[in-house]
Amino acid sequence: MTREGTHLLPLAHAVVEAAEAFTAAAAGTTDPLQGTLRLGMIPTVAPYVLPTVLAGLAERLPALTLRVVEDQTERLLTALRGGALDAALIALPDGTKGITEVPIYEEDFLLAVPPGHRLSGKRRVPASALADLPLLLLDEGHCLRDQALDVCQ
């Protein structure tokens, strides 16, 4: 073996080992649900979803450590794109660039009014009927605020 070959041999071994590890992972022979999973969640969803996600997780996936980060959508997207998060449970408009979306559920917007209000008991309310009503909104930066404003414009 030449001097150059001797110098490159450890690197060649590392490349072969990495390729074998990649192939094994792609074939599913290794368990992807081990180590740490960094999961971002928006505060409007976390209290409702986390109990179900966490129930029995340690027994079913003992090799998985879940790290939950609760934050607003834009900061979670930045962390996701930057690699600080592995996944995030957020509300997105369809087709957000650079993000693979997996819809898990849809919810309707509901109108809450006090008893005796002129809209009380209605099954459907046109958006135009909301024009003069006061709105209770989350702080700026919360996607639920933006969605409510879009619906109620």
FIKOLZA-1660 file (N, C-alpha, C; in steps of 0.1 Angstrom, whole numbers, plus 5000, padded with zeros to 4 digits):
% residues 153
   i   px   py   pz ch aa at
   1 5008 4988 5000  A  M  N
   1 5000 5000 5000  A  M CA
   1 5009 5012 5000  A  M  C
   2 5005 5022 4992  A  T  N
   2 5013 5034 4992  A  T CA
   2 5011 5042 5005  A  T  C
   3 5019 5053 5006  A  R  N
   3 5019 5061 5018  A  R CA
   3 5005 5068 5018  A  R  C
   4 5001 5073 5007  A  E  N
   4 4988 5080 5006  A  E CA
   4 4976 5070 5009  A  E  C
   5 4978 5058 5004  A  G  N
   5 4967 5048 5007  A  G CA
   5 4967 5044 5022  A  G  C
   6 4978 5043 5028  A  T  N
   6 4978 5041 5043  A  T CA
   6 4972 5052 5050  A  T  C
   7 4974 5064 5046  A  H  N
   7 4968 5076 5052  A  H CA
   7 4952 5076 5050  A  H  C
   8 4948 5072 5038  A  L  N
   8 4934 5072 5035  A  L CA
   8 4926 5060 5040  A  L  C
   9 4933 5049 5044  A  L  N
   9 4926 5037 5048  A  L CA
   9 4916 5039 5059  A  L  C
  10 4920 5046 5070  A  P  N
  10 4910 5047 5081  A  P CA
  10 4898 5055 5077  A  P  C
  11 4900 5065 5068  A  L  N
  11 4888 5072 5062  A  L CA
  11 4879 5063 5054  A  L  C
  12 4885 5055 5046  A  A  N
  12 4877 5045 5038  A  A CA
  12 4869 5036 5047  A  A  C
  13 4875 5031 5058  A  H  N
  13 4868 5023 5067  A  H CA
  13 4856 5030 5073  A  H  C
  14 4858 5043 5077  A  A  N
  14 4847 5051 5082  A  A CA
  14 4836 5053 5072  A  A  C
  15 4839 5055 5060  A  V  N
  15 4829 5056 5049  A  V CA
  15 4821 5043 5048  A  V  C
  16 4828 5032 5047  A  V  N
  16 4821 5019 5046  A  V CA
  16 4812 5017 5058  A  V  C
  17 4816 5020 5070  A  E  N
  17 4808 5018 5082  A  E CA
  17 4796 5027 5082  A  E  C
  18 4798 5039 5078  A  A  N
  18 4787 5049 5077  A  A CA
  18 4777 5045 5067  A  A  C
  19 4781 5040 5055  A  A  N
  19 4772 5035 5045  A  A CA
  19 4764 5023 5050  A  A  C
  20 4771 5014 5057  A  E  N
  20 4764 5002 5062  A  E CA
  20 4753 5006 5073  A  E  C
  21 4757 5016 5081  A  A  N
  21 4747 5021 5091  A  A CA
  21 4736 5028 5085  A  A  C
  22 4738 5035 5074  A  F  N
  22 4728 5042 5067  A  F CA
  22 4718 5032 5060  A  F  C
  23 4724 5022 5054  A  T  N
  23 4716 5012 5047  A  T CA
  23 4707 5004 5058  A  T  C
  24 4713 5001 5069  A  A  N
  24 4706 4994 5079  A  A CA
  24 4694 5002 5085  A  A  C
  25 4697 5015 5087  A  A  N
  25 4686 5024 5092  A  A CA
  25 4675 5025 5081  A  A  C
  26 4679 5027 5069  A  A  N
  26 4669 5028 5058  A  A CA
  26 4661 5016 5056  A  A  C
  27 4667 5004 5059  A  A  N
  27 4660 4991 5058  A  A CA
  27 4651 4989 5070  A  A  C
  28 4653 4997 5081  A  G  N
  28 4645 4995 5092  A  G CA
  28 4650 4984 5102  A  G  C
  29 4663 4981 5101  A  T  N
  29 4668 4971 5110  A  T CA
  29 4673 4977 5123  A  T  C
  30 4673 4990 5124  A  T  N
  30 4676 4996 5137  A  T CA
  30 4663 5003 5142  A  T  C
  31 4663 5005 5155  A  D  N
  31 4651 5011 5161  A  D CA
  31 4652 5026 5161  A  D  C
  32 4644 5033 5152  A  P  N
  32 4645 5047 5152  A  P CA
  32 4639 5054 5164  A  P  C
  33 4631 5047 5172  A  L  N
  33 4625 5053 5184  A  L CA
  33 4633 5050 5196  A  L  C
  34 4646 5054 5196  A  Q  N
  34 4655 5053 5207  A  Q CA
  34 4663 5066 5208  A  Q  C
  35 4669 5069 5219  A  G  N
  35 4676 5081 5220  A  G CA
  35 4667 5092 5225  A  G  C
  36 4670 5104 5220  A  T  N
  36 4661 5116 5224  A  T CA
  36 4653 5121 5212  A  T  C
  37 4641 5123 5215  A  L  N
  37 4632 5130 5205  A  L CA
  37 4628 5143 5210  A  L  C
  38 4632 5154 5203  A  R  N
  38 4629 5168 5207  A  R CA
  38 4616 5172 5200  A  R  C
  39 4605 5173 5207  A  L  N
  39 4592 5176 5202  A  L CA
  39 4587 5190 5206  A  L  C
  40 4584 5198 5196  A  G  N
  40 4579 5211 5199  A  G CA
  40 4564 5211 5198  A  G  C
  41 4557 5219 5207  A  M  N
  41 4543 5219 5207  A  M CA
  41 4538 5234 5210  A  M  C
  42 4527 5238 5204  A  I  N
  42 4522 5251 5207  A  I CA
  42 4514 5250 5220  A  I  C
  43 4513 5261 5227  A  P  N
  43 4506 5260 5240  A  P CA
  43 4491 5258 5239  A  P  C
  44 4485 5261 5228  A  T  N
  44 4471 5259 5227  A  T CA
  44 4467 5244 5225  A  T  C
  45 4477 5236 5222  A  V  N
  45 4475 5222 5219  A  V CA
  45 4481 5213 5230  A  V  C
  46 4492 5217 5235  A  A  N
  46 4500 5208 5244  A  A CA
  46 4492 5202 5256  A  A  C
  47 4484 5210 5263  A  P  N
  47 4477 5204 5275  A  P CA
  47 4467 5194 5271  A  P  C
  48 4462 5194 5258  A  Y  N
  48 4452 5184 5254  A  Y CA
  48 4458 5172 5248  A  Y  C
  49 4470 5173 5242  A  V  N
  49 4477 5162 5235  A  V CA
  49 4487 5155 5244  A  V  C
  50 4494 5162 5252  A  L  N
  50 4505 5156 5260  A  L CA
  50 4500 5145 5269  A  L  C
  51 4489 5146 5276  A  P  N
  51 4485 5134 5284  A  P CA
  51 4484 5121 5276  A  P  C
  52 4478 5122 5264  A  T  N
  52 4477 5110 5256  A  T CA
  52 4490 5105 5251  A  T  C
  53 4499 5115 5247  A  V  N
  53 4512 5111 5241  A  V CA
  53 4521 5105 5252  A  V  C
  54 4520 5110 5264  A  L  N
  54 4529 5105 5275  A  L CA
  54 4524 5093 5282  A  L  C
  55 4511 5090 5281  A  A  N
  55 4505 5078 5288  A  A CA
  55 4511 5065 5283  A  A  C
  56 4519 5059 5291  A  G  N
  56 4525 5046 5288  A  G CA
  56 4537 5047 5278  A  G  C
  57 4542 5059 5275  A  L  N
  57 4553 5060 5266  A  L CA
  57 4565 5053 5271  A  L  C
  58 4568 5055 5284  A  A  N
  58 4581 5049 5290  A  A CA
  58 4580 5034 5289  A  A  C
  59 4568 5028 5291  A  E  N
  59 4567 5013 5290  A  E CA
  59 4568 5008 5276  A  E  C
  60 4562 5015 5267  A  R  N
  60 4561 5011 5253  A  R CA
  60 4575 5013 5246  A  R  C
  61 4581 5025 5249  A  L  N
  61 4594 5028 5242  A  L CA
  61 4604 5032 5253  A  L  C
  62 4609 5022 5260  A  P  N
  62 4618 5025 5271  A  P CA
  62 4632 5032 5266  A  P  C
  63 4635 5030 5254  A  A  N
  63 4648 5035 5249  A  A CA
  63 4646 5050 5244  A  A  C
  64 4634 5055 5244  A  L  N
  64 4632 5068 5239  A  L CA
  64 4630 5078 5251  A  L  C
  65 4637 5089 5249  A  T  N
  65 4636 5100 5259  A  T CA
  65 4629 5112 5251  A  T  C
  66 4618 5116 5256  A  L  N
  66 4610 5127 5250  A  L CA
  66 4614 5140 5257  A  L  C
  67 4618 5150 5249  A  R  N
  67 4620 5164 5254  A  R CA
  67 4610 5172 5247  A  R  C
  68 4601 5178 5255  A  V  N
  68 4590 5187 5249  A  V CA
  68 4594 5201 5251  A  V  C
  69 4592 5209 5240  A  V  N
  69 4595 5223 5240  A  V CA
  69 4582 5230 5237  A  V  C
  70 4577 5238 5245  A  E  N
  70 4564 5245 5243  A  E CA
  70 4567 5260 5239  A  E  C
  71 4562 5264 5227  A  D  N
  71 4565 5277 5222  A  D CA
  71 4555 5281 5211  A  D  C
  72 4557 5293 5206  A  Q  N
  72 4548 5298 5195  A  Q CA
  72 4553 5292 5182  A  Q  C
  73 4544 5291 5173  A  T  N
  73 4546 5285 5160  A  T CA
  73 4559 5289 5153  A  T  C
  74 4560 5302 5151  A  E  N
  74 4572 5307 5144  A  E CA
  74 4585 5303 5150  A  E  C
  75 4586 5304 5163  A  R  N
  75 4599 5300 5170  A  R CA
  75 4601 5284 5169  A  R  C
  76 4590 5277 5169  A  L  N
  76 4591 5262 5167  A  L CA
  76 4595 5259 5153  A  L  C
  77 4590 5266 5143  A  L  N
  77 4594 5264 5129  A  L CA
  77 4609 5267 5128  A  L  C
  78 4613 5278 5134  A  T  N
  78 4628 5281 5133  A  T CA
  78 4636 5270 5139  A  T  C
  79 4632 5265 5150  A  A  N
  79 4640 5255 5157  A  A CA
  79 4639 5242 5149  A  A  C
  80 4628 5239 5143  A  L  N
  80 4627 5227 5134  A  L CA
  80 4636 5228 5122  A  L  C
  81 4635 5239 5116  A  R  N
  81 4644 5241 5104  A  R CA
  81 4659 5241 5107  A  R  C
  82 4662 5246 5119  A  G  N
  82 4676 5247 5123  A  G CA
  82 4681 5234 5130  A  G  C
  83 4672 5224 5131  A  G  N
  83 4677 5211 5137  A  G CA
  83 4676 5210 5152  A  G  C
  84 4671 5221 5159  A  A  N
  84 4670 5220 5173  A  A CA
  84 4658 5212 5178  A  A  C
  85 4649 5210 5169  A  L  N
  85 4638 5201 5171  A  L CA
  85 4637 5190 5161  A  L  C
  86 4632 5178 5165  A  D  N
  86 4630 5167 5155  A  D CA
  86 4617 5168 5149  A  D  C
  87 4607 5172 5156  A  A  N
  87 4593 5173 5151  A  A CA
  87 4586 5183 5159  A  A  C
  88 4574 5188 5154  A  A  N
  88 4566 5198 5161  A  A CA
  88 4552 5196 5158  A  A  C
  89 4544 5197 5168  A  L  N
  89 4529 5197 5167  A  L CA
  89 4524 5211 5167  A  L  C
  90 4521 5216 5155  A  I  N
  90 4517 5230 5154  A  I CA
  90 4506 5231 5143  A  I  C
  91 4499 5242 5143  A  A  N
  91 4489 5245 5133  A  A CA
  91 4496 5253 5122  A  A  C
  92 4495 5247 5110  A  L  N
  92 4501 5253 5098  A  L CA
  92 4491 5256 5087  A  L  C
  93 4494 5266 5080  A  P  N
  93 4486 5267 5067  A  P CA
  93 4492 5257 5058  A  P  C
  94 4484 5251 5049  A  D  N
  94 4489 5241 5040  A  D CA
  94 4500 5246 5032  A  D  C
  95 4510 5237 5029  A  G  N
  95 4521 5240 5020  A  G CA
  95 4532 5249 5026  A  G  C
  96 4535 5248 5039  A  T  N
  96 4546 5256 5044  A  T CA
  96 4559 5251 5038  A  T  C
  97 4567 5259 5032  A  K  N
  97 4579 5255 5025  A  K CA
  97 4589 5249 5035  A  K  C
  98 4595 5238 5031  A  G  N
  98 4606 5231 5038  A  G CA
  98 4601 5223 5050  A  G  C
  99 4588 5221 5051  A  I  N
  99 4582 5213 5062  A  I CA
  99 4573 5202 5056  A  I  C
 100 4575 5190 5061  A  T  N
 100 4566 5179 5057  A  T CA
 100 4555 5179 5067  A  T  C
 101 4543 5180 5063  A  E  N
 101 4531 5180 5071  A  E CA
 101 4524 5167 5072  A  E  C
 102 4520 5163 5084  A  V  N
 102 4512 5151 5086  A  V CA
 102 4500 5155 5094  A  V  C
 103 4489 5157 5087  A  P  N
 103 4477 5162 5095  A  P CA
 103 4472 5151 5105  A  P  C
 104 4469 5155 5117  A  I  N
 104 4465 5146 5127  A  I CA
 104 4450 5148 5131  A  I  C
 105 4445 5160 5130  A  Y  N
 105 4431 5162 5132  A  Y CA
 105 4427 5176 5127  A  Y  C
 106 4414 5178 5126  A  E  N
 106 4409 5192 5123  A  E CA
 106 4399 5195 5133  A  E  C
 107 4398 5208 5136  A  E  N
 107 4388 5213 5145  A  E CA
 107 4380 5224 5139  A  E  C
 108 4367 5225 5143  A  D  N
 108 4359 5236 5139  A  D CA
 108 4361 5248 5149  A  D  C
 109 4359 5260 5144  A  F  N
 109 4358 5271 5153  A  F CA
 109 4344 5272 5158  A  F  C
 110 4344 5274 5171  A  L  N
 110 4331 5275 5178  A  L CA
 110 4329 5289 5183  A  L  C
 111 4317 5294 5183  A  L  N
 111 4314 5307 5189  A  L CA
 111 4308 5306 5203  A  L  C
 112 4314 5313 5212  A  A  N
 112 4309 5313 5226  A  A CA
 112 4303 5326 5229  A  A  C
 113 4291 5326 5233  A  V  N
 113 4283 5338 5236  A  V CA
 113 4276 5336 5249  A  V  C
 114 4273 5347 5257  A  P  N
 114 4266 5345 5269  A  P CA
 114 4251 5341 5267  A  P  C
 115 4245 5335 5277  A  P  N
 115 4231 5331 5276  A  P CA
 115 4222 5343 5272  A  P  C
 116 4212 5341 5264  A  G  N
 116 4204 5352 5260  A  G CA
 116 4209 5361 5248  A  G  C
 117 4221 5359 5244  A  H  N
 117 4227 5366 5233  A  H CA
 117 4219 5363 5220  A  H  C
 118 4218 5373 5212  A  R  N
 118 4210 5371 5199  A  R CA
 118 4215 5360 5191  A  R  C
 119 4228 5355 5192  A  L  N
 119 4233 5344 5184  A  L CA
 119 4233 5331 5192  A  L  C
 120 4229 5331 5205  A  S  N
 120 4228 5319 5213  A  S CA
 120 4219 5309 5207  A  S  C
 121 4224 5297 5207  A  G  N
 121 4216 5286 5202  A  G CA
 121 4216 5283 5187  A  G  C
 122 4222 5292 5180  A  K  N
 122 4223 5291 5165  A  K CA
 122 4233 5279 5162  A  K  C
 123 4230 5271 5152  A  R  N
 123 4239 5260 5148  A  R CA
 123 4250 5265 5139  A  R  C
 124 4246 5275 5131  A  R  N
 124 4256 5281 5121  A  R CA
 124 4255 5296 5122  A  R  C
 125 4266 5303 5122  A  V  N
 125 4266 5317 5122  A  V CA
 125 4275 5322 5111  A  V  C
 126 4270 5331 5102  A  P  N
 126 4278 5336 5091  A  P CA
 126 4289 5345 5097  A  P  C
 127 4300 5346 5090  A  A  N
 127 4311 5354 5095  A  A CA
 127 4307 5369 5096  A  A  C
 128 4298 5373 5087  A  S  N
 128 4293 5387 5087  A  S CA
 128 4286 5390 5100  A  S  C
 129 4280 5381 5107  A  A  N
 129 4273 5383 5120  A  A CA
 129 4283 5386 5131  A  A  C
 130 4296 5384 5129  A  L  N
 130 4306 5386 5139  A  L CA
 130 4313 5400 5139  A  L  C
 131 4309 5407 5128  A  A  N
 131 4316 5420 5126  A  A CA
 131 4316 5429 5137  A  A  C
 132 4306 5430 5145  A  D  N
 132 4305 5440 5156  A  D CA
 132 4306 5434 5169  A  D  C
 133 4310 5421 5170  A  L  N
 133 4311 5415 5183  A  L CA
 133 4326 5417 5188  A  L  C
 134 4327 5418 5202  A  P  N
 134 4341 5419 5207  A  P CA
 134 4347 5405 5207  A  P  C
 135 4360 5404 5205  A  L  N
 135 4367 5391 5204  A  L CA
 135 4377 5390 5216  A  L  C
 136 4378 5378 5221  A  L  N
 136 4388 5375 5231  A  L CA
 136 4399 5368 5223  A  L  C
 137 4411 5374 5223  A  L  N
 137 4422 5368 5215  A  L CA
 137 4434 5365 5223  A  L  C
 138 4442 5356 5219  A  L  N
 138 4455 5354 5225  A  L CA
 138 4465 5365 5221  A  L  C
 139 4477 5365 5227  A  D  N
 139 4486 5375 5224  A  D CA
 139 4491 5374 5209  A  D  C
 140 4497 5384 5204  A  E  N
 140 4503 5384 5190  A  E CA
 140 4513 5373 5190  A  E  C
 141 4514 5366 5179  A  G  N
 141 4524 5355 5177  A  G CA
 141 4518 5341 5179  A  G  C
 142 4506 5341 5185  A  H  N
 142 4499 5328 5186  A  H CA
 142 4491 5325 5173  A  H  C
 143 4493 5313 5168  A  C  N
 143 4486 5310 5155  A  C CA
 143 4471 5310 5157  A  C  C
 144 4466 5306 5168  A  L  N
 144 4452 5306 5171  A  L CA
 144 4446 5320 5170  A  L  C
 145 4453 5330 5174  A  R  N
 145 4449 5344 5172  A  R CA
 145 4448 5347 5158  A  R  C
 146 4458 5344 5150  A  D  N
 146 4458 5347 5136  A  D CA
 146 4446 5340 5129  A  D  C
 147 4444 5327 5132  A  Q  N
 147 4433 5319 5126  A  Q CA
 147 4420 5325 5130  A  Q  C
 148 4418 5329 5142  A  A  N
 148 4405 5335 5147  A  A CA
 148 4403 5348 5139  A  A  C
 149 4413 5356 5138  A  L  N
 149 4412 5369 5130  A  L CA
 149 4408 5366 5116  A  L  C
 150 4414 5356 5110  A  D  N
 150 4411 5352 5096  A  D CA
 150 4396 5348 5094  A  D  C
 151 4392 5340 5104  A  V  N
 151 4378 5336 5103  A  V CA
 151 4368 5347 5106  A  V  C
 152 4372 5356 5115  A  C  N
 152 4362 5367 5119  A  C CA
 152 4364 5380 5111  A  C  C
 153 4373 5381 5102  A  Q  N
 153 4376 5394 5095  A  Q CA
 153 4363 5400 5091  A  Q  C
% end
